[in-house]
Amino acid sequence: MSSISMDIKPKKHYEILDGLRGVAALLVVIFHIFETFNEGSRFKQIMNHGYLAVDFFFLLSGFVVAYAYDDRWGKMGQWEFYKRRLIRLQPMVIMGMIIGAIFYYFQASDTVFPQIAGMEVWKVILTMVIGFTLLPIPPSLEIRGWGEMHPLNGPAWSLFFEYIANILYALIFRKFSNKVLGFFVLIFAAMLINYTVFGPKGDVIGGWSLNLEQMNVGFTRLLYPFFAGVLLSRLGKLIHIKGAFWVCSIMIFVIFSIPRIGDENSLWMNGLYESVVIILLFPLIVAIGAGGEIKNPLSLKICKALGDISYPIYIIHYPLIYWYTAWVFENKIPLKDGYVIGIGVLVSSIVIAYLCLKFYDEPVRNWLQNKFQKRKSVVTKTAE
């Protein structure tokens, strides 16, 4: 690292935001386990709104990126920013693709994934290597049959958009005044409302395919929460209450667990709910989480553990979900009989994520920092 970045000072660490990210990540795994039993319907999902975790992650990312870097651009160039983001995110992207390829190769499914049985090994390897870069797979190379831009590890689509948000922030939005940024945030909120309330689905589900419709969903989900998070960080309007972590955790759980609102004839009702959640409630949760303090040592340990495991579990759990989905569908397993294996999927995801964190992610990131940053400047772990 150049001598310029040696002057970077440490900042306050938001332990509660770490913990909330972990809570949301665990609920995503639970949501995907339950999703297996929804009979392909948006209206029969347990923990129906668990997919909103992605939108929460985007807002949280915008907040912590702005908090960590907004005041450092005079001491840090764009390439230094990109290096930091790559070192933080990319190692687990690669590991997620490797795990996805292993699970794919050893999976046999005639019902859910009929393409797998006859798939050439070279196509799996090619898909994995492309996945390392997070470049989307075109439909012509999609090897699973679900239309995903990352068919070995579906949730990687959100990391693709995360990188786009970081590039937009570094190139353009960091230069805006709060008024200009606020103007764009209002436009992005209007885009979100237009899609959810007046659009064809009544929700924000989607964003993982490389086609015009799904890319529109992806950008609609990305732009408001990420840059609202940036604006929230700049404004610094935090909320200070006791028990902030537990209050926010309960709010997230309730928001995700609310059943689908309305039916096929009233899609706007659910769209309105999701707009309120993303535009108002998620910023409220982040403001409370950032404004809270943890004085109980146990709560602090819980937040640290959840924060450490949050990103690894999010990026590695879905290959297990593919297997679980195939097992449920091919054997026609009802929820009352499948929950035990579902718990096993959750526990296995946590264990694999922890092992990846301790024996791969942290060592690799430390090595990369030592190699590409002559001296590590101190940045909050939340923002890394």
LUMNUPA-47976 format. One record per residue (C-alpha): residue number from 1; residue in one letter; x, y, z. Coordinates in pm, 1 decimal. Layout:
{rec NUM; "a"; {X; Y; Z}}
...
END
This chain:
{rec 1; "m"; {0.0; 0.0; 0.0}}
{rec 2; "s"; {122.8; 350.8; -66.6}}
{rec 3; "s"; {219.2; 581.6; 217.7}}
{rec 4; "i"; {-99.9; 773.5; 156.7}}
{rec 5; "s"; {-317.4; 500.3; 309.0}}
{rec 6; "m"; {-95.0; 472.2; 617.0}}
{rec 7; "d"; {-278.5; 773.9; 759.1}}
{rec 8; "i"; {-617.4; 600.5; 763.2}}
{rec 9; "k"; {-753.1; 597.4; 1116.2}}
{rec 10; "p"; {-962.6; 326.3; 1277.0}}
{rec 11; "k"; {-1334.0; 384.8; 1307.2}}
{rec 12; "k"; {-1608.7; 270.3; 1537.1}}
{rec 13; "h"; {-1702.7; -91.7; 1480.2}}
{rec 14; "y"; {-2073.8; -167.3; 1438.6}}
{rec 15; "e"; {-2101.6; -503.3; 1614.7}}
{rec 16; "i"; {-2481.8; -493.4; 1603.4}}
{rec 17; "l"; {-2485.0; -457.2; 1225.2}}
{rec 18; "d"; {-2254.8; -759.2; 1205.5}}
{rec 19; "g"; {-2499.9; -955.7; 1416.3}}
{rec 20; "l"; {-2800.4; -845.5; 1212.2}}
{rec 21; "r"; {-2628.3; -951.8; 893.0}}
{rec 22; "g"; {-2580.7; -1293.6; 1050.8}}
{rec 23; "v"; {-2943.3; -1314.2; 1161.1}}
{rec 24; "a"; {-3060.1; -1235.1; 807.6}}
{rec 25; "a"; {-2817.7; -1488.7; 658.0}}
{rec 26; "l"; {-2944.4; -1769.3; 882.1}}
{rec 27; "l"; {-3304.1; -1679.1; 799.1}}
{rec 28; "v"; {-3217.3; -1696.6; 427.6}}
{rec 29; "v"; {-3104.6; -2057.5; 472.7}}
{rec 30; "i"; {-3424.6; -2139.4; 662.4}}
{rec 31; "f"; {-3630.7; -1964.5; 393.4}}
{rec 32; "h"; {-3467.2; -2169.2; 117.6}}
{rec 33; "i"; {-3525.7; -2492.1; 311.4}}
{rec 34; "f"; {-3895.3; -2411.0; 346.8}}
{rec 35; "e"; {-3914.5; -2294.1; -15.3}}
{rec 36; "t"; {-3872.1; -2655.0; -120.6}}
{rec 37; "f"; {-4226.7; -2723.3; 1.2}}
{rec 38; "n"; {-4404.6; -2428.5; -162.4}}
{rec 39; "e"; {-4525.1; -2635.5; -462.2}}
{rec 40; "g"; {-4379.2; -2376.7; -697.1}}
{rec 41; "s"; {-4615.8; -2106.4; -573.6}}
{rec 42; "r"; {-4538.4; -1762.3; -435.7}}
{rec 43; "f"; {-4850.8; -1795.6; -222.5}}
{rec 44; "k"; {-4762.2; -2115.1; -31.2}}
{rec 45; "q"; {-4429.5; -2023.0; 122.9}}
{rec 46; "i"; {-4339.7; -2057.7; 489.7}}
{rec 47; "m"; {-4138.2; -1752.6; 599.7}}
{rec 48; "n"; {-4278.1; -1599.2; 285.7}}
{rec 49; "h"; {-4068.9; -1285.0; 268.5}}
{rec 50; "g"; {-3730.3; -1436.2; 346.4}}
{rec 51; "y"; {-3602.6; -1329.5; 4.8}}
{rec 52; "l"; {-3608.4; -968.8; 129.2}}
{rec 53; "a"; {-3283.8; -1050.3; 308.2}}
{rec 54; "v"; {-3104.7; -966.9; -17.5}}
{rec 55; "d"; {-3255.4; -617.7; -17.7}}
{rec 56; "f"; {-3154.3; -578.6; 347.1}}
{rec 57; "f"; {-2799.6; -686.4; 261.1}}
{rec 58; "f"; {-2784.1; -426.4; -16.1}}
{rec 59; "l"; {-2890.5; -148.7; 220.6}}
{rec 60; "l"; {-2650.3; -265.1; 488.9}}
{rec 61; "s"; {-2367.3; -279.0; 233.0}}
{rec 62; "g"; {-2436.0; 75.3; 115.7}}
{rec 63; "f"; {-2431.9; 199.1; 473.4}}
{rec 64; "v"; {-2105.5; 35.6; 577.3}}
{rec 65; "v"; {-1923.8; 107.4; 249.7}}
{rec 66; "a"; {-2007.1; 476.6; 276.8}}
{rec 67; "y"; {-1918.8; 477.5; 645.5}}
{rec 68; "a"; {-1582.0; 317.3; 578.9}}
{rec 69; "y"; {-1478.5; 504.3; 264.3}}
{rec 70; "d"; {-1670.4; 829.6; 213.6}}
{rec 71; "d"; {-1412.1; 1041.2; 395.0}}
{rec 72; "r"; {-1106.2; 855.3; 263.3}}
{rec 73; "w"; {-1103.6; 930.6; -105.9}}
{rec 74; "g"; {-842.0; 1200.2; -63.7}}
{rec 75; "k"; {-612.7; 934.9; 84.7}}
{rec 76; "m"; {-720.3; 640.6; -129.0}}
{rec 77; "g"; {-754.3; 586.5; -503.4}}
{rec 78; "q"; {-1018.2; 386.1; -683.9}}
{rec 79; "w"; {-792.7; 86.8; -740.1}}
{rec 80; "e"; {-720.6; 70.6; -368.1}}
{rec 81; "f"; {-1096.7; 67.2; -303.3}}
{rec 82; "y"; {-1152.7; -207.5; -558.3}}
{rec 83; "k"; {-868.4; -412.9; -411.0}}
{rec 84; "r"; {-1023.3; -391.9; -67.6}}
{rec 85; "r"; {-1363.4; -502.3; -191.9}}
{rec 86; "l"; {-1215.3; -787.3; -396.8}}
{rec 87; "i"; {-1005.9; -910.6; -105.9}}
{rec 88; "r"; {-1310.3; -901.9; 119.8}}
{rec 89; "l"; {-1558.7; -1072.2; -112.0}}
{rec 90; "q"; {-1385.2; -1268.6; -384.7}}
{rec 91; "p"; {-1222.1; -1557.3; -192.0}}
{rec 92; "m"; {-1558.0; -1690.3; -74.3}}
{rec 93; "v"; {-1707.4; -1637.9; -421.0}}
{rec 94; "i"; {-1444.2; -1878.9; -551.9}}
{rec 95; "m"; {-1500.8; -2126.5; -268.8}}
{rec 96; "g"; {-1876.5; -2112.2; -323.4}}
{rec 97; "m"; {-1829.8; -2203.8; -688.7}}
{rec 98; "i"; {-1597.0; -2491.5; -602.5}}
{rec 99; "i"; {-1845.6; -2630.8; -350.5}}
{rec 100; "g"; {-2124.2; -2582.3; -604.7}}
{rec 101; "a"; {-1930.2; -2773.8; -870.8}}
{rec 102; "i"; {-1859.1; -3061.4; -632.0}}
{rec 103; "f"; {-2221.8; -3093.9; -529.2}}
{rec 104; "y"; {-2333.6; -3063.3; -890.8}}
{rec 105; "y"; {-2096.8; -3332.7; -1014.9}}
{rec 106; "f"; {-2204.8; -3588.7; -755.4}}
{rec 107; "q"; {-2574.3; -3509.5; -779.3}}
{rec 108; "a"; {-2813.9; -3731.0; -972.8}}
{rec 109; "s"; {-3164.9; -3602.7; -1036.9}}
{rec 110; "d"; {-3395.8; -3719.9; -1311.4}}
{rec 111; "t"; {-3689.1; -3507.8; -1196.2}}
{rec 112; "v"; {-3561.6; -3171.1; -1078.1}}
{rec 113; "f"; {-3230.3; -3142.4; -1265.0}}
{rec 114; "p"; {-3250.1; -3378.8; -1564.1}}
{rec 115; "q"; {-2960.9; -3202.4; -1738.3}}
{rec 116; "i"; {-2706.4; -3314.5; -1479.2}}
{rec 117; "a"; {-2694.2; -3683.7; -1571.5}}
{rec 118; "g"; {-2557.8; -3624.8; -1921.6}}
{rec 119; "m"; {-2362.0; -3308.0; -1858.8}}
{rec 120; "e"; {-2002.6; -3306.8; -1983.9}}
{rec 121; "v"; {-1740.1; -3244.8; -1717.2}}
{rec 122; "w"; {-1575.0; -2971.7; -1920.8}}
{rec 123; "k"; {-1896.4; -2766.9; -1915.8}}
{rec 124; "v"; {-1912.6; -2792.4; -1538.1}}
{rec 125; "i"; {-1549.2; -2682.7; -1510.5}}
{rec 126; "l"; {-1603.9; -2396.9; -1755.7}}
{rec 127; "t"; {-1909.2; -2281.6; -1561.3}}
{rec 128; "m"; {-1709.8; -2294.8; -1238.8}}
{rec 129; "v"; {-1420.1; -2093.1; -1382.8}}
{rec 130; "i"; {-1654.9; -1828.9; -1523.1}}
{rec 131; "g"; {-1826.2; -1826.6; -1184.5}}
{rec 132; "f"; {-1493.4; -1739.5; -1021.1}}
{rec 133; "t"; {-1513.0; -1404.5; -1201.7}}
{rec 134; "l"; {-1883.7; -1350.8; -1119.3}}
{rec 135; "l"; {-1948.9; -1282.5; -1487.0}}
{rec 136; "p"; {-2302.0; -1402.5; -1565.8}}
{rec 137; "i"; {-2353.0; -1724.9; -1758.1}}
{rec 138; "p"; {-2561.1; -1669.5; -2074.0}}
{rec 139; "p"; {-2872.3; -1887.6; -2112.4}}
{rec 140; "s"; {-2697.6; -2091.7; -2382.1}}
{rec 141; "l"; {-2441.8; -2217.1; -2126.5}}
{rec 142; "e"; {-2680.1; -2265.1; -1832.8}}
{rec 143; "i"; {-2618.2; -2622.1; -1711.2}}
{rec 144; "r"; {-2884.1; -2669.1; -1445.5}}
{rec 145; "g"; {-3208.3; -2570.5; -1613.5}}
{rec 146; "w"; {-3327.4; -2305.0; -1371.4}}
{rec 147; "g"; {-3212.9; -2010.8; -1581.9}}
{rec 148; "e"; {-2961.4; -1886.7; -1324.9}}
{rec 149; "m"; {-2668.0; -1664.5; -1420.8}}
{rec 150; "h"; {-2463.8; -1873.5; -1173.9}}
{rec 151; "p"; {-2608.8; -2226.1; -1196.1}}
{rec 152; "l"; {-2352.3; -2379.6; -960.5}}
{rec 153; "n"; {-2435.5; -2133.9; -683.6}}
{rec 154; "g"; {-2750.9; -1934.4; -740.5}}
{rec 155; "p"; {-2713.2; -1662.7; -471.8}}
{rec 156; "a"; {-2392.5; -1538.7; -635.4}}
{rec 157; "w"; {-2619.3; -1322.3; -852.3}}
{rec 158; "s"; {-2651.4; -1077.2; -563.8}}
{rec 159; "l"; {-2270.8; -1050.8; -539.2}}
{rec 160; "f"; {-2263.4; -966.3; -909.9}}
{rec 161; "f"; {-2496.0; -674.2; -838.3}}
{rec 162; "e"; {-2302.5; -588.2; -522.1}}
{rec 163; "y"; {-1992.8; -534.6; -735.2}}
{rec 164; "i"; {-2190.9; -318.0; -976.4}}
{rec 165; "a"; {-2307.6; -105.7; -683.3}}
{rec 166; "n"; {-1951.2; -65.8; -557.6}}
{rec 167; "i"; {-1832.7; 43.2; -901.7}}
{rec 168; "l"; {-2117.6; 294.0; -935.7}}
{rec 169; "y"; {-2038.0; 428.0; -590.6}}
{rec 170; "a"; {-1667.3; 466.0; -662.7}}
{rec 171; "l"; {-1708.5; 615.8; -1010.5}}
{rec 172; "i"; {-2010.1; 842.6; -964.4}}
{rec 173; "f"; {-2223.7; 846.8; -651.0}}
{rec 174; "r"; {-1951.3; 917.6; -394.6}}
{rec 175; "k"; {-1902.3; 1254.8; -564.3}}
{rec 176; "f"; {-2263.5; 1363.0; -518.5}}
{rec 177; "s"; {-2376.7; 1601.9; -249.6}}
{rec 178; "n"; {-2640.1; 1475.4; -9.0}}
{rec 179; "k"; {-2909.9; 1667.7; -196.8}}
{rec 180; "v"; {-2816.3; 1517.0; -532.9}}
{rec 181; "l"; {-2781.7; 1171.8; -379.9}}
{rec 182; "g"; {-3118.7; 1215.3; -208.8}}
{rec 183; "f"; {-3275.6; 1306.3; -543.0}}
{rec 184; "f"; {-3147.9; 982.9; -697.5}}
{rec 185; "v"; {-3259.1; 781.7; -395.8}}
{rec 186; "l"; {-3611.3; 919.5; -443.5}}
{rec 187; "i"; {-3603.2; 818.6; -810.4}}
{rec 188; "f"; {-3484.9; 468.9; -714.8}}
{rec 189; "a"; {-3763.3; 445.1; -455.6}}
{rec 190; "a"; {-4016.8; 539.5; -722.4}}
{rec 191; "m"; {-3874.6; 268.6; -949.8}}
{rec 192; "l"; {-3913.3; 16.0; -668.8}}
{rec 193; "i"; {-4272.6; 117.6; -596.6}}
{rec 194; "n"; {-4358.3; 113.2; -966.3}}
{rec 195; "y"; {-4232.0; -242.5; -1001.3}}
{rec 196; "t"; {-4371.6; -388.9; -679.5}}
{rec 197; "v"; {-4708.4; -211.4; -661.1}}
{rec 198; "f"; {-4789.3; -166.7; -1029.5}}
{rec 199; "g"; {-4578.2; -444.3; -1179.4}}
{rec 200; "p"; {-4675.2; -795.7; -1288.7}}
{rec 201; "k"; {-4558.9; -991.6; -981.7}}
{rec 202; "g"; {-4637.8; -793.4; -668.4}}
{rec 203; "d"; {-4296.7; -867.3; -519.8}}
{rec 204; "v"; {-3923.9; -824.3; -578.5}}
{rec 205; "i"; {-3847.1; -1191.5; -634.9}}
{rec 206; "g"; {-3590.3; -1231.1; -910.8}}
{rec 207; "g"; {-3270.6; -1083.5; -1045.0}}
{rec 208; "w"; {-3072.9; -1403.7; -1098.7}}
{rec 209; "s"; {-3106.4; -1454.9; -1474.4}}
{rec 210; "l"; {-2926.6; -1289.2; -1763.6}}
{rec 211; "n"; {-3222.4; -1153.0; -1955.2}}
{rec 212; "l"; {-3383.2; -811.4; -1981.9}}
{rec 213; "e"; {-3670.7; -882.0; -1743.7}}
{rec 214; "q"; {-3454.4; -1030.0; -1467.9}}
{rec 215; "m"; {-3181.1; -768.9; -1501.6}}
{rec 216; "n"; {-3449.5; -505.0; -1454.9}}
{rec 217; "v"; {-3554.7; -678.2; -1132.8}}
{rec 218; "g"; {-3193.6; -698.4; -1017.8}}
{rec 219; "f"; {-3124.7; -328.7; -1069.4}}
{rec 220; "t"; {-3459.7; -234.9; -915.1}}
{rec 221; "r"; {-3367.9; -433.7; -604.6}}
{rec 222; "l"; {-3014.6; -294.1; -594.0}}
{rec 223; "l"; {-3034.1; 78.1; -656.5}}
{rec 224; "y"; {-3267.1; 201.3; -383.8}}
{rec 225; "p"; {-3141.1; 2.5; -85.0}}
{rec 226; "f"; {-2770.1; 37.0; -159.3}}
{rec 227; "f"; {-2772.8; 411.3; -217.3}}
{rec 228; "a"; {-3029.6; 471.1; 55.9}}
{rec 229; "g"; {-2774.8; 302.2; 281.0}}
{rec 230; "v"; {-2506.6; 541.3; 155.7}}
{rec 231; "l"; {-2733.6; 838.4; 224.9}}
{rec 232; "l"; {-2828.6; 708.2; 569.1}}
{rec 233; "s"; {-2461.4; 677.4; 660.1}}
{rec 234; "r"; {-2390.9; 1031.4; 544.2}}
{rec 235; "l"; {-2683.4; 1182.2; 731.9}}
{rec 236; "g"; {-2585.3; 1005.9; 1051.7}}
{rec 237; "k"; {-2940.2; 1007.8; 1187.6}}
{rec 238; "l"; {-2902.0; 707.2; 1414.4}}
{rec 239; "i"; {-3150.8; 587.8; 1673.1}}
{rec 240; "h"; {-3037.5; 499.6; 2024.2}}
{rec 241; "i"; {-3246.3; 247.6; 2215.3}}
{rec 242; "k"; {-3174.6; -24.7; 2468.0}}
{rec 243; "g"; {-3150.3; -381.3; 2344.6}}
{rec 244; "a"; {-3104.8; -263.7; 1986.1}}
{rec 245; "f"; {-2971.0; -594.8; 1858.1}}
{rec 246; "w"; {-3259.8; -798.9; 1993.7}}
{rec 247; "v"; {-3521.3; -544.3; 1889.2}}
{rec 248; "c"; {-3384.4; -536.3; 1533.9}}
{rec 249; "s"; {-3351.4; -915.1; 1518.4}}
{rec 250; "i"; {-3716.7; -955.1; 1612.2}}
{rec 251; "m"; {-3815.7; -695.9; 1352.5}}
{rec 252; "i"; {-3624.8; -881.3; 1081.0}}
{rec 253; "f"; {-3778.7; -1214.7; 1181.7}}
{rec 254; "v"; {-4131.5; -1072.6; 1179.8}}
{rec 255; "i"; {-4081.1; -895.3; 845.6}}
{rec 256; "f"; {-3953.9; -1213.7; 682.4}}
{rec 257; "s"; {-4226.1; -1430.1; 838.4}}
{rec 258; "i"; {-4528.4; -1222.4; 736.4}}
{rec 259; "p"; {-4738.4; -1437.9; 499.6}}
{rec 260; "r"; {-4798.7; -1330.1; 143.3}}
{rec 261; "i"; {-5044.7; -1040.8; 146.8}}
{rec 262; "g"; {-5334.0; -1061.9; -97.2}}
{rec 263; "d"; {-5381.3; -1311.7; -378.4}}
{rec 264; "e"; {-5346.9; -1335.8; -755.3}}
{rec 265; "n"; {-5614.7; -1069.0; -795.3}}
{rec 266; "s"; {-5456.7; -819.0; -555.6}}
{rec 267; "l"; {-5085.1; -835.4; -622.8}}
{rec 268; "w"; {-5044.3; -466.9; -539.6}}
{rec 269; "m"; {-5111.0; -535.0; -171.5}}
{rec 270; "n"; {-4800.7; -747.2; -128.2}}
{rec 271; "g"; {-4604.1; -506.4; -345.3}}
{rec 272; "l"; {-4703.4; -221.1; -116.9}}
{rec 273; "y"; {-4591.5; -420.7; 186.8}}
{rec 274; "e"; {-4251.7; -491.6; 35.8}}
{rec 275; "s"; {-4207.6; -129.5; -69.1}}
{rec 276; "v"; {-4276.1; -12.8; 287.2}}
{rec 277; "v"; {-4033.2; -271.1; 424.7}}
{rec 278; "i"; {-3747.4; -184.7; 187.6}}
{rec 279; "i"; {-3798.1; 191.9; 175.9}}
{rec 280; "l"; {-3883.4; 258.5; 540.8}}
{rec 281; "l"; {-3836.9; -36.6; 774.4}}
{rec 282; "f"; {-3496.6; -158.9; 661.0}}
{rec 283; "p"; {-3339.5; 190.5; 697.9}}
{rec 284; "l"; {-3506.9; 211.6; 1039.1}}
{rec 285; "i"; {-3351.3; -119.5; 1143.7}}
{rec 286; "v"; {-3005.0; -12.7; 1026.1}}
{rec 287; "a"; {-3039.9; 323.2; 1202.7}}
{rec 288; "i"; {-3131.8; 146.1; 1527.0}}
{rec 289; "g"; {-2857.4; -113.3; 1484.5}}
{rec 290; "a"; {-2589.8; 146.9; 1412.7}}
{rec 291; "g"; {-2709.6; 366.4; 1698.6}}
{rec 292; "g"; {-2722.1; 87.4; 1955.9}}
{rec 293; "e"; {-2455.0; -30.8; 2195.4}}
{rec 294; "i"; {-2383.2; -375.8; 2332.8}}
{rec 295; "k"; {-2289.2; -388.8; 2698.4}}
{rec 296; "n"; {-2367.0; -753.4; 2765.5}}
{rec 297; "p"; {-2061.7; -975.2; 2692.6}}
{rec 298; "l"; {-2282.5; -1264.7; 2578.4}}
{rec 299; "s"; {-2467.4; -1047.3; 2329.1}}
{rec 300; "l"; {-2134.2; -919.9; 2201.0}}
{rec 301; "k"; {-2009.9; -1274.9; 2145.5}}
{rec 302; "i"; {-2333.0; -1366.6; 1967.3}}
{rec 303; "c"; {-2304.3; -1066.4; 1734.4}}
{rec 304; "k"; {-1941.9; -1145.6; 1658.2}}
{rec 305; "a"; {-2015.5; -1510.7; 1584.6}}
{rec 306; "l"; {-2312.0; -1422.2; 1363.7}}
{rec 307; "g"; {-2113.3; -1155.3; 1182.9}}
{rec 308; "d"; {-1819.6; -1388.3; 1118.9}}
{rec 309; "i"; {-2039.1; -1660.5; 972.8}}
{rec 310; "s"; {-2285.3; -1440.5; 783.0}}
{rec 311; "y"; {-2112.1; -1402.3; 447.5}}
{rec 312; "p"; {-1970.5; -1758.2; 429.4}}
{rec 313; "i"; {-2304.3; -1919.8; 508.6}}
{rec 314; "y"; {-2485.5; -1705.1; 254.6}}
{rec 315; "i"; {-2246.1; -1786.3; -27.2}}
{rec 316; "i"; {-2202.9; -2161.9; 36.2}}
{rec 317; "h"; {-2544.4; -2286.6; 152.4}}
{rec 318; "y"; {-2727.4; -2308.6; -177.9}}
{rec 319; "p"; {-2547.3; -2614.0; -322.3}}
{rec 320; "l"; {-2693.1; -2802.0; -23.4}}
{rec 321; "i"; {-3035.3; -2657.9; -105.1}}
{rec 322; "y"; {-3012.2; -2797.3; -459.3}}
{rec 323; "w"; {-2955.7; -3142.5; -313.0}}
{rec 324; "y"; {-3230.1; -3103.0; -55.9}}
{rec 325; "t"; {-3477.0; -2983.1; -319.9}}
{rec 326; "a"; {-3403.7; -3280.9; -544.0}}
{rec 327; "w"; {-3444.1; -3524.6; -251.9}}
{rec 328; "v"; {-3778.3; -3374.5; -148.4}}
{rec 329; "f"; {-3924.8; -3366.1; -499.9}}
{rec 330; "e"; {-3802.8; -3704.4; -617.8}}
{rec 331; "n"; {-3919.7; -3881.6; -302.6}}
{rec 332; "k"; {-4233.5; -3667.8; -261.2}}
{rec 333; "i"; {-4136.5; -3582.0; 95.0}}
{rec 334; "p"; {-4395.5; -3376.1; 288.9}}
{rec 335; "l"; {-4286.2; -3102.5; 526.7}}
{rec 336; "k"; {-4372.3; -3308.8; 834.5}}
{rec 337; "d"; {-4121.9; -3573.1; 723.1}}
{rec 338; "g"; {-3860.1; -3347.1; 567.9}}
{rec 339; "y"; {-3791.3; -3106.3; 849.7}}
{rec 340; "v"; {-3534.4; -3332.0; 1019.1}}
{rec 341; "i"; {-3315.0; -3341.5; 706.7}}
{rec 342; "g"; {-3386.6; -2970.9; 667.1}}
{rec 343; "i"; {-3237.9; -2908.6; 1010.7}}
{rec 344; "g"; {-2941.1; -3115.0; 898.0}}
{rec 345; "v"; {-2901.8; -2889.2; 594.3}}
{rec 346; "l"; {-2903.1; -2583.2; 821.3}}
{rec 347; "v"; {-2648.9; -2730.7; 1061.0}}
{rec 348; "s"; {-2431.1; -2856.6; 775.7}}
{rec 349; "s"; {-2436.8; -2512.7; 615.4}}
{rec 350; "i"; {-2320.6; -2353.8; 940.2}}
{rec 351; "v"; {-2043.5; -2609.9; 988.7}}
{rec 352; "i"; {-1917.2; -2583.2; 628.4}}
{rec 353; "a"; {-1932.1; -2204.0; 647.2}}
{rec 354; "y"; {-1733.2; -2199.8; 970.7}}
{rec 355; "l"; {-1468.8; -2434.7; 831.8}}
{rec 356; "c"; {-1439.7; -2223.9; 517.1}}
{rec 357; "l"; {-1407.7; -1910.5; 728.2}}
{rec 358; "k"; {-1132.5; -2037.7; 956.6}}
{rec 359; "f"; {-932.7; -2257.1; 720.2}}
{rec 360; "y"; {-974.5; -2071.5; 392.8}}
{rec 361; "d"; {-1136.2; -1726.8; 392.7}}
{rec 362; "e"; {-948.4; -1562.0; 676.7}}
{rec 363; "p"; {-605.2; -1707.7; 584.1}}
{rec 364; "v"; {-649.3; -1620.0; 216.4}}
{rec 365; "r"; {-761.2; -1266.3; 292.8}}
{rec 366; "n"; {-468.5; -1218.0; 530.0}}
{rec 367; "w"; {-230.3; -1343.1; 262.2}}
{rec 368; "l"; {-382.0; -1114.7; -0.3}}
{rec 369; "q"; {-363.9; -815.7; 231.6}}
{rec 370; "n"; {0.6; -883.4; 307.8}}
{rec 371; "k"; {83.9; -930.7; -58.7}}
{rec 372; "f"; {-109.7; -643.6; -211.7}}
{rec 373; "q"; {-112.6; -397.7; 77.7}}
{rec 374; "k"; {233.1; -332.0; 215.7}}
{rec 375; "r"; {80.5; -206.6; 534.7}}
{rec 376; "k"; {-274.6; -291.3; 632.0}}
{rec 377; "s"; {-471.3; 16.2; 720.0}}
{rec 378; "v"; {-744.9; -25.8; 974.2}}
{rec 379; "v"; {-1095.7; -47.7; 834.5}}
{rec 380; "t"; {-1396.7; -158.5; 1033.7}}
{rec 381; "k"; {-1463.3; -528.3; 990.0}}
{rec 382; "t"; {-1827.1; -450.9; 919.7}}
{rec 383; "a"; {-1724.8; -240.6; 621.3}}
{rec 384; "e"; {-1475.4; -486.2; 482.2}}
END
